[in-house]
Amino acid sequence: MSRLTHIHAPEGVAPATAYTHVVMGSGRLVAISGQLALDEDGKPVGEGDAAAQARQVFENLRRCLAAAGATFDDVVKLTYFVTDMAHMPAVRSARDAFLDPERLPAASAVQVAALVRPEFLMEIEAFAVVPE
C-alpha cells in the first residue's frame, strides 16, 4: 500500500486525465535532476526518435530513483521539458511502461526553445518522497 495520497479532482478543479492534480505524503524528499537520453557511457540514444529518447530517459530516471532507495511508486512530481509538444505521446507511452497509470504523479509539461544539446528532444526531472 502506498504512503502517498493522490487527489485526482480537488473540489472545483476539472479532473486530470494524464496526471494527478495533488500528490502528498510524508518522508524524505528525493530530487532527480533532469535526465536526458544518454546511455551509461554518456552517448546520446535515439537521435531524432522521441520514443527511443523517452524510453532511455525513463530508464535513467528509474536508475536514479533506485540509487536513492526509491521507485516510480514514490514519485510525486514529474516535469517534462520538450522541444515540441508533438513528442508528448511518446513521453506518455514511455511513462506508462514505468508508472502505474492509475496512480500518476503530479506533472507539468513545458515546451522549450532548446535543451543543452540540439540532438535532445526532451529532459525530464522527478521529485519523490521515500520513508524516513
Disulfide bonds with the S-S distance in Angstrom:
none
